[in-house]
Amino acid sequence: MSAQNLVIVESKNKVSKVQTYLDQLYGKSSFIVSYSSGHIRDLPTDSFGLTENYTPTDMC
């Protein structure tokens, strides 16, 4: 399995469009595109972090 990069967008509606662009430019499976269900700037700075076992989930 190759390494993947995570791209977070602020809207569920943007995920498929951004994924399409990235797949065309870099090939499928190079990027995982997920959405934040809000602004990234609103995330807590003292406890934000992703582990190696991060799995994107649909929260809506």
MODELLER restraints for C-alpha pairs under 7 A, 6 or more apart:
rsr = mdl.restraints
at = mdl.atoms
rsr.add(forms.Gaussian(group=physical.xy_distance, feature=features.Distance(at['CA:4:A'], at['CA:29:A']), mean=6.72, stdev=0.5))
rsr.add(forms.Gaussian(group=physical.xy_distance, feature=features.Distance(at['CA:4:A'], at['CA:30:A']), mean=4.99, stdev=0.5))
rsr.add(forms.Gaussian(group=physical.xy_distance, feature=features.Distance(at['CA:4:A'], at['CA:31:A']), mean=5.22, stdev=0.5))
rsr.add(forms.Gaussian(group=physical.xy_distance, feature=features.Distance(at['CA:4:A'], at['CA:32:A']), mean=6.67, stdev=0.5))
rsr.add(forms.Gaussian(group=physical.xy_distance, feature=features.Distance(at['CA:5:A'], at['CA:30:A']), mean=6.33, stdev=0.5))
rsr.add(forms.Gaussian(group=physical.xy_distance, feature=features.Distance(at['CA:5:A'], at['CA:31:A']), mean=4.65, stdev=0.5))
rsr.add(forms.Gaussian(group=physical.xy_distance, feature=features.Distance(at['CA:5:A'], at['CA:32:A']), mean=6.06, stdev=0.5))
rsr.add(forms.Gaussian(group=physical.xy_distance, feature=features.Distance(at['CA:6:A'], at['CA:31:A']), mean=5.76, stdev=0.5))
rsr.add(forms.Gaussian(group=physical.xy_distance, feature=features.Distance(at['CA:6:A'], at['CA:32:A']), mean=4.89, stdev=0.5))
rsr.add(forms.Gaussian(group=physical.xy_distance, feature=features.Distance(at['CA:6:A'], at['CA:33:A']), mean=6.02, stdev=0.5))
rsr.add(forms.Gaussian(group=physical.xy_distance, feature=features.Distance(at['CA:7:A'], at['CA:31:A']), mean=6.89, stdev=0.5))
rsr.add(forms.Gaussian(group=physical.xy_distance, feature=features.Distance(at['CA:7:A'], at['CA:32:A']), mean=6.15, stdev=0.5))
rsr.add(forms.Gaussian(group=physical.xy_distance, feature=features.Distance(at['CA:7:A'], at['CA:33:A']), mean=4.82, stdev=0.5))
rsr.add(forms.Gaussian(group=physical.xy_distance, feature=features.Distance(at['CA:7:A'], at['CA:34:A']), mean=6.38, stdev=0.5))
rsr.add(forms.Gaussian(group=physical.xy_distance, feature=features.Distance(at['CA:8:A'], at['CA:33:A']), mean=5.88, stdev=0.5))
rsr.add(forms.Gaussian(group=physical.xy_distance, feature=features.Distance(at['CA:8:A'], at['CA:34:A']), mean=5.02, stdev=0.5))
rsr.add(forms.Gaussian(group=physical.xy_distance, feature=features.Distance(at['CA:8:A'], at['CA:35:A']), mean=5.17, stdev=0.5))
rsr.add(forms.Gaussian(group=physical.xy_distance, feature=features.Distance(at['CA:8:A'], at['CA:36:A']), mean=6.36, stdev=0.5))
rsr.add(forms.Gaussian(group=physical.xy_distance, feature=features.Distance(at['CA:9:A'], at['CA:15:A']), mean=6.79, stdev=0.5))
rsr.add(forms.Gaussian(group=physical.xy_distance, feature=features.Distance(at['CA:9:A'], at['CA:34:A']), mean=6.33, stdev=0.5))
rsr.add(forms.Gaussian(group=physical.xy_distance, feature=features.Distance(at['CA:9:A'], at['CA:35:A']), mean=4.72, stdev=0.5))
rsr.add(forms.Gaussian(group=physical.xy_distance, feature=features.Distance(at['CA:9:A'], at['CA:36:A']), mean=6.28, stdev=0.5))
rsr.add(forms.Gaussian(group=physical.xy_distance, feature=features.Distance(at['CA:10:A'], at['CA:35:A']), mean=5.39, stdev=0.5))
rsr.add(forms.Gaussian(group=physical.xy_distance, feature=features.Distance(at['CA:10:A'], at['CA:36:A']), mean=5.27, stdev=0.5))
rsr.add(forms.Gaussian(group=physical.xy_distance, feature=features.Distance(at['CA:10:A'], at['CA:37:A']), mean=6.16, stdev=0.5))
rsr.add(forms.Gaussian(group=physical.xy_distance, feature=features.Distance(at['CA:10:A'], at['CA:38:A']), mean=5.74, stdev=0.5))
rsr.add(forms.Gaussian(group=physical.xy_distance, feature=features.Distance(at['CA:10:A'], at['CA:39:A']), mean=5.97, stdev=0.5))
rsr.add(forms.Gaussian(group=physical.xy_distance, feature=features.Distance(at['CA:11:A'], at['CA:35:A']), mean=5.65, stdev=0.5))
rsr.add(forms.Gaussian(group=physical.xy_distance, feature=features.Distance(at['CA:11:A'], at['CA:36:A']), mean=6.96, stdev=0.5))
rsr.add(forms.Gaussian(group=physical.xy_distance, feature=features.Distance(at['CA:11:A'], at['CA:37:A']), mean=6.36, stdev=0.5))
rsr.add(forms.Gaussian(group=physical.xy_distance, feature=features.Distance(at['CA:12:A'], at['CA:35:A']), mean=5.51, stdev=0.5))
rsr.add(forms.Gaussian(group=physical.xy_distance, feature=features.Distance(at['CA:15:A'], at['CA:33:A']), mean=5.94, stdev=0.5))
rsr.add(forms.Gaussian(group=physical.xy_distance, feature=features.Distance(at['CA:15:A'], at['CA:34:A']), mean=6.22, stdev=0.5))
rsr.add(forms.Gaussian(group=physical.xy_distance, feature=features.Distance(at['CA:15:A'], at['CA:35:A']), mean=6.71, stdev=0.5))
rsr.add(forms.Gaussian(group=physical.xy_distance, feature=features.Distance(at['CA:19:A'], at['CA:33:A']), mean=6.00, stdev=0.5))
rsr.add(forms.Gaussian(group=physical.xy_distance, feature=features.Distance(at['CA:22:A'], at['CA:31:A']), mean=6.99, stdev=0.5))
rsr.add(forms.Gaussian(group=physical.xy_distance, feature=features.Distance(at['CA:34:A'], at['CA:56:A']), mean=6.58, stdev=0.5))
